[in-house]
């Protein structure tokens, strides 16, 4: 970024540029950020686009800053996860336009959170550009934490730190901080770039020095950090068999008889000889009535695990009594039912289940 970009938002006479320019750049920064998640998959956008948003916020009126934050997130959601609209129309039984309408509603909801981030940054910037840039990474991580843990409609997709996770060196941060550490790192780089561009009260030489130093540091981390991660040759192999059953609203009692030939084909693929000698078999979650509490699936899975001779991990639906609080995994009361379903993964060893993991973040409105 350059000083010219920040000065773009003010005319030579010092009067504010029309808010429409801020809205355009806020929307473009959100749409461009999606290139780090879809299509190009270049992490460089995650180190620049939030910085552009920050510059847009500096000097804006608070309500304009709030709208800029909302537009940034709205356009990011529309461009980064458009498949949600297709899923809603294909599997949710709603018209195509309604699917896109629901996606826009998701973007507007998340836009409220991003608008809050933008409003807070704008208020800090009224005191000091430096204060706003220092506070931005903390505020952004707070925004992402709320997004991921909001009851019922948590939305953990598209966090800022995900593009940086492709770097094995940076990825080590997550052992201490989780994904939020990478998001903080990426937002901090954005904030430094924004400060170098917008802190006009600081001498140009100082800002150029900070900018160059940050670029050198970032390039060094990207290129050198992975070299400190030990390279390990693969000596274990897993075989994943992707099941392909049609999605239906309910499963008849004769489902296993109807799909007996399909199940036999899947088992054949699971046991097919390979020069890699896989020692883990995986059946991912699938739209099928698989449950280890069902004797039909339990016997089939146990026999398959015994024949395979190694651990077998399968997605399943497990039914268990209500938790002591009387709430289900999604937080809703079961209204008289004694058992509730869990989206689970079950590990089978020596023909019997030995470990069960229940999915924590369920897809909003889908699970």
N, C-alpha and C positions, 0 to 999 in steps of 0.2 A: 504494500500500500504506500501511497505517497501523500505528502502534505496537500497536494492538489485535490485529492479525494475528499478530505475533511473540509477544505475550503469550498468545495462544490456546494455544500449545504448553506453557504452564505454568499450573498452578492457582494460586490466590491464596496457598496455603501454600508454594508453591515446588516442589512435587513434580512430577515429569515427567508429562506427559499420556500416556495409553496410546499405544503405538507404532502402533496401528491408525489413529489420526488422521493420523500422518505418512504412512503408506502410502496412505491415501485421497487426501491432497493431492498426494503425489508422482505418483500415477496420474492424477489430474485435471489436473495441470499438463502432463503429457505429452500427454494427449488434447486439451487446449485448444490446445496449441502447433500441432497439426495444422491448425487453422483458418487458419493463415498459409500453408498449402500446398494445401489442398483446400477446396472449398465457398465459404467467405467470402473467402479470399485477403486477409486483413487483416494487415499486417505488425505491428500493435500487439501481437499475441500473442507475437511473437518478442522483444519488448522487456520482457515481463512474466513469462512462464511460467518461464523459467530462474531469475528472481529469487525466485519462489515456491518453487521447488525448493531454492534456497540457504537460504531461511529454514527450510524443513523440516529441512535437514541440521544447522543450528546447534543444539547442545545434545543431539543424538541420540547414542546409542551407535554406535561405528564400524560394527558389523555391521548395525545398523538403517539407518545412512546408506547403506551399500552396497546394501542391498535397496531403499531408496527410489530410488536412482539406477537400478537395474535395472527397477523398476516404471515409472518415468518413461519410459524408452526403450521398454520393451515396449508400453505403451499408445500411445506416439507412433507406433511402427511399425504397429501394428494399425489405427490410425485414419487414418494418412496415406497408406499404400500398400496398401490392401486389395485392389487390383487384382492384386497379385502372386499371391494365392490363386486368383483367377479364371484368370490366365495359366497357372499350374501345372496346374490341372484341365483347362482347355480345350486347351492345347498340350503339356502334360507327360504326359498319359495317366494321371493319378492321380485318384482320387475327390475330390469337392469337399471333404469333411472332411479328407482327407489334404493338400490344398492349403492349407487353413487351419492344419493342424498344422505344415506346413513354414514358413508365415509366422510362427507363434509361435516356432518354433525360431530363425528369423532374429532375431526380437525378443529372445529370450533371449541369443543370442550377442552382439548389440550391447548388450544390457543389462549384460553383464559389463564391457564397456568403460566404459559410463556409470556403472556401480557403482564402478569404479576411480576415476573422476573424483569421484564423491560421497564416497568414502572419503578421498581426498586433501584435499578441501575441508573435510571434517569434522575431520580431524587438524589442519589449519591453524587452524580456528576454535577449537580447544581452546587455542591460544596467543593468538589475537586475531581478533576478527571482522573487523577492518580487513585483517589479513594474508590471511584467507580470501577476502575480496572482491577484493583486489588480485591474488591468485593465480588466482582462478576463470577469468578470460578466457584466461590462458595455458594452464591445464589443459584448458579446453574446446577450444581450437584444437588442442592436442596430441591430444585424443580424436578430433577430426574428421580430422586428418591420418592417424592410424592406421587409422580406418575406411576411408578412401579408398585406402590403399596396402597394406592387408593382403593377402598373396599369395592368389590364387585366389578369395577371397570378399570382395573389397573392395566397399564399399557406399557410393557417393558421393551417394545421394539424400537429400534432406531436411536439408542442412546449414543451420545457423542463419542464415548470411548471405544465403541465397537470397531471402527476402522483402524484404530491404533493397535488393536489386538493381533493384527497380522504380523506385527514385529515381535519376534520371540523375546527380545531383550526387554521391550516395554511391557510385554505380557506378564513378566515376573512381578510387576507392581500389584497385580490382582491377588497374589497370594496373601497380601497384607490388607488391601483395601477393597477387593472386589472390583467390579467394573467401574465403580465411582472414582477410583484413583486415576484410571485412564481418562475418564471424562474431565476430571479436574485438571490433569496435565494438558489435554487438548484445549480446554477453555482458557487456561493460563497463557498458552502460546498466543491464542487469539487476542487476549486482553493486552499482552505486551505489544503486539502489532498495532492494536487500536490506540494504545497510549503513545507509541512512537509517531503516529499519524496526527493525533488530535491534541496532544499536550503542547500547544503553541507557546505557552509561557516558559517552557523549558528550551534552552539553547539547542539549535539545530544539530550542532556537533554532538551533544550528549545523546540526543535521540537517535542519530545515525549510528553512534557507537553501540547503543543498546540494541538497535535493530540488527546490525551486522552480527553482534555477539550472539543474539538469539538464533539467527539463521544458522550460524556456524554450529552452535550447540545442538540445534534440532537435527541438522544434517549428520553431525557426529553420532548422535544417539541412534538415529535411524540406520546408519551404516555400520557402526562399531558395536553397539549393544548386543546384537544377536551373536557376535563372535564369542561372547563370554558365556553363552548358553552351551553346555556340553552337547555334542552330537551323539545320539544313541542310535545304533543300528537296530532296526526292527527284528526282534526274534520271537514275537508273538503276532498272530494274525487272527482277525475276526471275520466271520462270514455273516453278512447281513442279507436276509432274504426279504425283499419288499413284497408284502402281500397286496393283492389287488382285488379285493372284494367290493362289490357295489354298495354304496351307502343307501340304507333304507330306513324308514321311520320305526319299524319294529321287526323283530326276528321271530319267525314261526317256530313251532316246536320241531319241525322237520328240517331246520336249516342245515344241520350236519349231514343229513341224508342227501339233501339237494346239492351240497358242495363237496361230497365225498371225493369225487374225482379231482377237484381243485386241491383239496387238502393232501391227497396222495402225491400230486405233482409238486406241491410245496415241500413235502417231506423228502421227496427224491432230490430236489435241489439242495436241501439242507444237508443231506448225507453224501452228496456227490463227491467222489475222490478229487483231491487237489494236491499239486506239488508243494503248495504253501503249508499244508497241514494245519488248518485253522484250529485253534483251541478255545474259541468262544463262538457260539451261535446266537444270532440276534434276530428276533421277529419284532419289528417296530410296531407301535400302536397302529391299529387298523379298525375299520368299521366292521367288526365281527363280534359275535357273542362269546368271546373267549373269557373264561373265568375259571380260576383254579378251585372255586367252590362248586363247579359243575363237574361231575364225575366223567362226563364224556371228554371234556378238554383236559382234565387232570390226567386221566389215563393215557391220552394221546401224547401229551407233553412229557409225561414221565417216561414213556417208552422211547420217544424221540431222544430225550436227554441221555437215556441209558445207551442207546445205539450210537449216539454221537461221541460219547465217552468223555466229554468235557462240559463245562458250564453252559447253560442254555438260558438266555434272557429273553423274555416275551412280554409284550404289552398286553394288559388284560383289564377287565373291569372287576373290581373286588367289592363285595357287599359286606358291610359291617354295621354293628349297632351304632346308634347315635352317640357322639361324644358326650361327656358329662354335662356340658353346657346346653345340650339340646339343640345344637346347631350343626349343620352339615359343613362339608369342606368349603362350600361357597358362601357360608354364613346365613343360609336360609333355613327356617324351621321345616322339618319334614312332615308336619301336620298329621300325626297319627301313625306314620310308618315307623317300624322298628329297625329297618335296615336302610342304609344310604349307600349310593355307589361312589367309588373312588377310581380315578384314572390312574392305574398303577403299572409298575414294571416289576416282574417277579423273576428272581434268579433260581434256576433249577440246577441242582448238583446231585449226581448219582441217582437220578430219577425222582427226586423230591424237592419241593420248594424250600429254600433256605433263607431267602431275604426278599423283602417287599419294600418298594419305594413308591410313595404316593406323590403325584404331581402337585406342586405347590401353587404355581400361577396358572390358573385355568383361563382359556381363551374367553374373553367377554362375550356373552350371549351365545356362545357355542358349546361350552362345556359346563 
